[in-house]
Amino acid sequence: MFASLAGFVESVADEKLRTLLQSILDDEAAARAFRAAPGGTKLHHCCRGGLLQHTLSLCELVEKVVEHYPRLNRDWLIAGTLLHDIGKIEEMTASRRLGYTTRGQLVGHVALGLEILERHVAQVPDFSVETKSVLQHLIVSHHGELEHGALREPVFPEAIVLHALDELDARLDQAYRVIEQTPKDEEWSAYVPTLRRQLYCGRNGNRADAKQQQPRLTFAWSRSRPARRSVPRAGGRPAILINNVHMNIRTSGNVAR
C-alpha cells in the first residue's frame, strides 16, 4: 500500500510540491511510522496501518471528485490527503497496543503536522510561500469547524472537499465496524455515542456482510497512466468560499479526529 501512496505523490504536477511530498516518504523514520500508525484509537481506522489505509482511501476519493469538479486543484488535494493527519505518525504509537505518545497527548496531531511540514519545506529550495500557506490551511482546517477541533474553518474549495471526504471516510469506517460487531440476528446496533444514534444493520441475519459492502480500493497505479496532470485554475489562484455557502454534512460531532 505504501508503494501506491508513492504513486499518487509521483503524479503531482507541481515539481516543488512533489519534491516536498517525496521527501516525507523518503524519510526512513517517517515512512516506517506511517506504515504502522493507526488512524485513531477509538473513532476510525483503529488498527495498525489504519492511517495509511485512510490516506489511500482519500486519494482514491479525490480522483473521483476532481473528475466531477475539474476546477479543483488536484495537486493540493493529493498533498492535503497525505499531510492532513501526518502528525499522527508522532502523536500515536502501535508498538504494543494502540495509544498516544506523551508528546502526542501534550501537543496533538495538528500542531505536530505543522512541525513536520515546516521541517520538510525547509529542504526544498525556493518553495512557494503561497503553497506553504495553502498546505498549512489544509492541515489546520481539516476538522471543519472550530467547535470540532479545527484551528481555522475551510476557506477555499479544496479545503472544503478535504474536510468533507475526511469526514465521510471516517464515518463510514466507524459505521461498518459497528455493523460488523453487531450480532447477525440483531436488526439494530447498540447506541453509538460518537454518532449519537443506533445503526440499522438489516433484518434477522439477512443483511449483507458489512465487509462486502465496503468499497473495494485497488490502490493500483499503471505506468501507462499519465504521470502528471495539470489542473486549470481560474486566474491561477484559489477560489474563495462565499460567506453564505455552508456545507451541512453531519448531524453530530466530527469523528475524523
One Martini backbone bead per residue (centre of mass of N, CA, C, O) as a GRO file, in nm:
protein
  257
    1MET     BB    1   0.054   0.064  -0.017
    2PHE     BB    2   0.295   0.261  -0.015
    3ALA     BB    3   0.343   0.253  -0.322
    4SER     BB    4   0.072   0.388  -0.391
    5LEU     BB    5   0.133   0.655  -0.255
    6ALA     BB    6   0.380   0.717  -0.430
    7GLY     BB    7   0.214   0.735  -0.692
    8PHE     BB    8   0.057   0.987  -0.618
    9VAL     BB    9   0.302   1.169  -0.582
   10GLU     BB   10   0.414   1.137  -0.876
   11SER     BB   11   0.143   1.284  -1.000
   12VAL     BB   12   0.242   1.550  -0.926
   13ALA     BB   13   0.296   1.844  -1.106
   14ASP     BB   14   0.433   1.999  -0.892
   15GLU     BB   15   0.760   1.994  -0.828
   16LYS     BB   16   0.790   2.106  -0.540
   17LEU     BB   17   0.561   1.944  -0.413
   18ARG     BB   18   0.668   1.666  -0.487
   19THR     BB   19   0.935   1.692  -0.333
   20LEU     BB   20   0.812   1.724  -0.056
   21LEU     BB   21   0.654   1.453  -0.043
   22GLN     BB   22   0.902   1.270  -0.101
   23SER     BB   23   1.065   1.348   0.154
   24ILE     BB   24   0.873   1.201   0.347
   25LEU     BB   25   0.885   0.911   0.220
   26ASP     BB   26   1.215   0.906   0.239
   27ASP     BB   27   1.178   0.901   0.536
   28GLU     BB   28   1.236   0.639   0.725
   29ALA     BB   29   1.087   0.705   0.990
   30ALA     BB   30   0.824   0.810   0.865
   31ALA     BB   31   0.753   0.560   0.696
   32ARG     BB   32   0.738   0.359   0.929
   33ALA     BB   33   0.515   0.512   1.086
   34PHE     BB   34   0.302   0.520   0.859
   35ARG     BB   35   0.261   0.208   0.836
   36ALA     BB   36   0.170   0.177   1.157
   37ALA     BB   37  -0.030   0.384   1.204
   38PRO     BB   38  -0.310   0.488   1.324
   39GLY     BB   39  -0.609   0.673   1.283
   40GLY     BB   40  -0.696   0.561   1.570
   41THR     BB   41  -0.846   0.443   1.890
   42LYS     BB   42  -1.193   0.478   1.849
   43LEU     BB   43  -1.323   0.592   1.573
   44HIS     BB   44  -1.099   0.542   1.324
   45HIS     BB   45  -0.883   0.332   1.201
   46CYS     BB   46  -0.827   0.107   1.455
   47CYS     BB   47  -0.523   0.026   1.334
   48ARG     BB   48  -0.269  -0.106   1.207
   49GLY     BB   49  -0.238   0.106   0.927
   50GLY     BB   50  -0.484   0.313   0.922
   51LEU     BB   51  -0.358   0.570   0.802
   52LEU     BB   52  -0.292   0.454   0.523
   53GLN     BB   53  -0.576   0.365   0.450
   54HIS     BB   54  -0.706   0.647   0.471
   55THR     BB   55  -0.526   0.795   0.267
   56LEU     BB   56  -0.589   0.617   0.019
   57SER     BB   57  -0.891   0.659   0.018
   58LEU     BB   58  -0.875   0.965  -0.035
   59CYS     BB   59  -0.726   0.952  -0.304
   60GLU     BB   60  -0.954   0.803  -0.453
   61LEU     BB   61  -1.170   1.021  -0.402
   62VAL     BB   62  -1.029   1.253  -0.541
   63GLU     BB   63  -1.041   1.140  -0.828
   64LYS     BB   64  -1.351   1.157  -0.846
   65VAL     BB   65  -1.394   1.461  -0.782
   66VAL     BB   66  -1.212   1.591  -1.011
   67GLU     BB   67  -1.390   1.486  -1.240
   68HIS     BB   68  -1.646   1.658  -1.150
   69TYR     BB   69  -1.430   1.899  -1.044
   70PRO     BB   70  -1.197   2.047  -1.249
   71ARG     BB   71  -1.120   2.313  -1.076
   72LEU     BB   72  -0.967   2.156  -0.901
   73ASN     BB   73  -0.674   2.104  -0.712
   74ARG     BB   74  -0.514   1.814  -0.712
   75ASP     BB   75  -0.247   1.865  -0.570
   76TRP     BB   76  -0.366   1.974  -0.306
   77LEU     BB   77  -0.532   1.718  -0.237
   78ILE     BB   78  -0.306   1.514  -0.224
   79ALA     BB   79  -0.147   1.666  -0.011
   80GLY     BB   80  -0.375   1.678   0.203
   81THR     BB   81  -0.404   1.372   0.249
   82LEU     BB   82  -0.111   1.333   0.356
   83LEU     BB   83  -0.102   1.587   0.576
   84HIS     BB   84  -0.350   1.608   0.774
   85ASP     BB   85  -0.231   1.332   0.955
   86ILE     BB   86   0.088   1.329   0.993
   87GLY     BB   87   0.106   1.376   1.309
   88LYS     BB   88   0.036   1.069   1.388
   89ILE     BB   89   0.334   0.956   1.372
   90GLU     BB   90   0.381   1.116   1.667
   91GLU     BB   91   0.114   1.074   1.840
   92MET     BB   92   0.126   0.764   1.777
   93THR     BB   93   0.103   0.412   1.877
   94ALA     BB   94   0.181   0.042   1.772
   95SER     BB   95   0.377  -0.148   1.926
   96ARG     BB   96   0.158  -0.288   2.134
   97ARG     BB   97  -0.057  -0.057   2.147
   98LEU     BB   98  -0.291   0.159   2.115
   99GLY     BB   99  -0.172   0.506   2.128
  100TYR     BB  100  -0.005   0.766   2.305
  101THR     BB  101   0.211   0.995   2.317
  102THR     BB  102   0.322   1.240   2.506
  103ARG     BB  103   0.332   1.453   2.280
  104GLY     BB  104   0.054   1.391   2.168
  105GLN     BB  105  -0.103   1.477   2.423
  106LEU     BB  106   0.018   1.777   2.439
  107VAL     BB  107  -0.021   1.867   2.115
  108GLY     BB  108  -0.098   1.710   1.864
  109HIS     BB  109  -0.147   1.649   1.519
  110VAL     BB  110  -0.161   1.934   1.404
  111ALA     BB  111   0.100   2.057   1.519
  112LEU     BB  112   0.284   1.826   1.421
  113GLY     BB  113   0.224   1.866   1.121
  114LEU     BB  114   0.345   2.151   1.098
  115GLU     BB  115   0.632   2.065   1.173
  116ILE     BB  116   0.681   1.866   0.945
  117LEU     BB  117   0.637   2.063   0.718
  118GLU     BB  118   0.861   2.263   0.794
  119ARG     BB  119   1.102   2.069   0.766
  120HIS     BB  120   1.049   2.000   0.454
  121VAL     BB  121   1.043   2.282   0.329
  122ALA     BB  122   1.347   2.347   0.404
  123GLN     BB  123   1.446   2.128   0.169
  124VAL     BB  124   1.305   2.333  -0.044
  125PRO     BB  125   1.391   2.536  -0.270
  126ASP     BB  126   1.181   2.792  -0.330
  127PHE     BB  127   0.927   2.767  -0.179
  128SER     BB  128   0.613   2.850  -0.181
  129VAL     BB  129   0.437   3.052   0.024
  130GLU     BB  130   0.151   2.995  -0.071
  131THR     BB  131   0.163   2.685  -0.063
  132LYS     BB  132   0.229   2.663   0.234
  133SER     BB  133  -0.033   2.800   0.332
  134VAL     BB  134  -0.224   2.594   0.208
  135LEU     BB  135  -0.118   2.348   0.367
  136GLN     BB  136  -0.173   2.461   0.646
  137HIS     BB  137  -0.478   2.490   0.606
  138LEU     BB  138  -0.543   2.190   0.554
  139ILE     BB  139  -0.461   2.108   0.840
  140VAL     BB  140  -0.627   2.321   1.030
  141SER     BB  141  -0.926   2.255   0.863
  142HIS     BB  142  -1.011   1.935   0.855
  143HIS     BB  143  -1.241   1.952   1.093
  144GLY     BB  144  -1.409   2.231   0.988
  145GLU     BB  145  -1.473   2.322   1.295
  146LEU     BB  146  -1.403   2.473   1.584
  147GLU     BB  147  -1.578   2.275   1.774
  148HIS     BB  148  -1.401   2.021   1.618
  149GLY     BB  149  -1.073   2.134   1.610
  150ALA     BB  150  -1.041   2.368   1.437
  151LEU     BB  151  -0.841   2.652   1.366
  152ARG     BB  152  -0.982   2.656   1.083
  153GLU     BB  153  -1.196   2.724   0.841
  154PRO     BB  154  -1.280   2.653   0.537
  155VAL     BB  155  -1.177   2.887   0.242
  156PHE     BB  156  -1.152   2.663   0.014
  157PRO     BB  157  -1.245   2.412  -0.188
  158GLU     BB  158  -1.024   2.201  -0.105
  159ALA     BB  159  -1.086   2.219   0.200
  160ILE     BB  160  -1.378   2.129   0.184
  161VAL     BB  161  -1.324   1.854   0.055
  162LEU     BB  162  -1.135   1.732   0.262
  163HIS     BB  163  -1.331   1.735   0.497
  164ALA     BB  164  -1.560   1.570   0.366
  165LEU     BB  165  -1.390   1.311   0.308
  166ASP     BB  166  -1.287   1.261   0.592
  167GLU     BB  167  -1.566   1.226   0.720
  168LEU     BB  168  -1.671   1.000   0.542
  169ASP     BB  169  -1.448   0.786   0.596
  170ALA     BB  170  -1.478   0.780   0.904
  171ARG     BB  171  -1.781   0.707   0.928
  172LEU     BB  172  -1.779   0.444   0.761
  173ASP     BB  173  -1.577   0.291   0.929
  174GLN     BB  174  -1.745   0.299   1.187
  175ALA     BB  175  -2.007   0.174   1.079
  176TYR     BB  176  -1.890  -0.100   0.982
  177ARG     BB  177  -1.782  -0.185   1.257
  178VAL     BB  178  -2.051  -0.192   1.405
  179ILE     BB  179  -2.190  -0.400   1.220
  180GLU     BB  180  -1.983  -0.631   1.259
  181GLN     BB  181  -2.036  -0.632   1.589
  182THR     BB  182  -2.317  -0.715   1.528
  183PRO     BB  183  -2.533  -0.935   1.559
  184LYS     BB  184  -2.694  -1.108   1.309
  185ASP     BB  185  -2.988  -1.104   1.472
  186GLU     BB  186  -2.959  -0.794   1.459
  187GLU     BB  187  -3.109  -0.500   1.341
  188TRP     BB  188  -2.966  -0.333   1.568
  189SER     BB  189  -2.760  -0.145   1.716
  190ALA     BB  190  -2.610  -0.003   1.937
  191TYR     BB  191  -2.544   0.269   2.085
  192VAL     BB  192  -2.359   0.549   1.939
  193PRO     BB  193  -2.210   0.811   2.079
  194THR     BB  194  -2.044   0.943   1.834
  195LEU     BB  195  -2.326   0.934   1.650
  196ARG     BB  196  -2.604   0.950   1.807
  197ARG     BB  197  -2.685   0.636   1.734
  198GLN     BB  198  -2.830   0.395   1.565
  199LEU     BB  199  -2.784   0.109   1.351
  200TYR     BB  200  -2.874  -0.033   1.059
  201CYS     BB  201  -2.829  -0.401   0.980
  202GLY     BB  202  -3.084  -0.557   0.937
  203ARG     BB  203  -3.272  -0.866   0.894
  204ASN     BB  204  -3.236  -1.161   1.044
  205GLY     BB  205  -2.943  -1.211   0.897
  206ASN     BB  206  -2.989  -1.082   0.583
  207ARG     BB  207  -2.762  -0.920   0.571
  208ALA     BB  208  -2.498  -0.789   0.453
  209ASP     BB  209  -2.183  -0.793   0.468
  210ALA     BB  210  -1.993  -0.530   0.555
  211LYS     BB  211  -1.735  -0.596   0.395
  212GLN     BB  212  -1.888  -0.618   0.114
  213GLN     BB  213  -1.984  -0.305   0.122
  214GLN     BB  214  -1.719  -0.208   0.085
  215PRO     BB  215  -1.508  -0.045  -0.086
  216ARG     BB  216  -1.290  -0.114  -0.344
  217LEU     BB  217  -0.939  -0.073  -0.313
  218THR     BB  218  -0.672  -0.089  -0.531
  219PHE     BB  219  -0.410   0.090  -0.545
  220ALA     BB  220  -0.342   0.122  -0.858
  221TRP     BB  221  -0.066   0.166  -1.083
  222SER     BB  222  -0.011   0.286  -1.407
  223ARG     BB  223   0.240   0.362  -1.629
  224SER     BB  224   0.036   0.456  -1.862
  225ARG     BB  225  -0.032   0.669  -1.687
  226PRO     BB  226  -0.035   0.982  -1.636
  227ALA     BB  227   0.188   1.124  -1.416
  228ARG     BB  228   0.082   1.412  -1.502
  229ARG     BB  229  -0.153   1.680  -1.398
  230SER     BB  230  -0.314   1.953  -1.500
  231VAL     BB  231  -0.504   2.215  -1.335
  232PRO     BB  232  -0.729   2.437  -1.379
  233ARG     BB  233  -0.723   2.791  -1.293
  234ALA     BB  234  -0.866   3.068  -1.187
  235GLY     BB  235  -0.610   3.291  -1.223
  236GLY     BB  236  -0.419   3.092  -1.035
  237ARG     BB  237  -0.633   3.098  -0.799
  238PRO     BB  238  -0.814   3.055  -0.536
  239ALA     BB  239  -1.113   3.014  -0.449
  240ILE     BB  240  -1.373   3.168  -0.262
  241LEU     BB  241  -1.579   3.138  -0.014
  242ILE     BB  242  -1.889   3.204   0.029
  243ASN     BB  243  -2.026   3.298   0.320
  244ASN     BB  244  -2.329   3.157   0.260
  245VAL     BB  245  -2.182   2.891   0.233
  246HIS     BB  246  -2.299   2.562   0.347
  247MET     BB  247  -2.182   2.246   0.480
  248ASN     BB  248  -2.422   2.007   0.586
  249ILE     BB  249  -2.287   1.678   0.681
  250ARG     BB  250  -2.400   1.681   0.983
  251THR     BB  251  -2.548   1.587   1.322
  252SER     BB  252  -2.264   1.562   1.450
  253GLY     BB  253  -1.973   1.513   1.546
  254ASN     BB  254  -1.656   1.485   1.479
  255VAL     BB  255  -1.468   1.177   1.371
  256ALA     BB  256  -1.200   1.309   1.235
  257ARG     BB  257  -0.932   1.267   1.470
   0.00000   0.00000   0.00000
